[in-house]
Amino acid sequence: MDAEASPSRSIANPLRSAWLTCHGAASHAVRMALDIALPTLCVACREPVAGNGVCSECWARLSFIERPYCPRLGIPFVYDPGPDMLSMEAIANPPAYQRARAAVRYDEVAKVLVHALKYQDRTDLAPTMGRWMVRAGRDLLEEADLLIPVPLHWRRGWSRRYNQSGALARIIARHSGVPVAADALRRVRPTQQQVGLSRTDRARNVQGAFKVGADQTGEIHGRRVILIDDVLTSGATVDACARALLRAKAAQVDVLVFARVVDTMKAPI
């Protein structure tokens, strides 16, 4: 049978190779035509750009957070106050979480990226944003056991169709090797949007909103956890999440976000 089948194989293989070559060439031609007809636009300024994300001008306008910064909150300092110096905010209002890191300041370009990912289904931005977060949170990721995205309430998740924090967490897991526990933390009651609320109202809004399910406590107990979110403003949401995780006996909770609001008027103590 093998001797009889070999001629048909010898004919089929070149035909298959020719078909694959033609198919690949056709696919490439279609992609080129689409690139010409519908060029990729910078998500911030809408100018044509090679690849996804932002153009070189908008890239230059992004403010990446680099050292020196507060080792507790990750707030950048305007000058280097010396090793292990905390910001005034970290001393006056220490959070439940241990450390926070952010890739960029929440400026105009960062705001456009966050809103596009969150509200405009631009999930193609998650890989780039996630890689920047890996770079910013390298010291946290080296010690972490789990990544936990800040959860949405099921009603909001239904309307948005996906959780942007979960999308970022999956990219970070892919690059860091730290696994994601997407269902470990739950938002057990709906909360109003934090935008426009005072710091006090933000804290009140999310108080008691998060819980580790009884069936998930074993996964959290004794683990070093990193909360993943898109933006850190007052810190009320991640603080409420951290308290819920610590009640479930997490060994440590850190926070890693894409962007954070920075008050440049606050200096280190």
Secondary structure by P-SEA (a helix, b strand, c coil): ccccaaaaaaaaaaaaaaaaaaaaaaaaaaaaaaaaaccccccccccccccccccaaaaaabbbbcccccccccccccccccccccccccccccccccbbbbcccccaaaaaaaaaacccccccaaaaaaaaaaaaaaaaaaaccccccccccaaaaaaacccaaaaaaaaaaaacccccccccccccccccccccccaaaaaaaacccccccccccccccccbbbbbbcccccaaaaaaaaaaaaaacccbbbbbbcbbbbccccccc
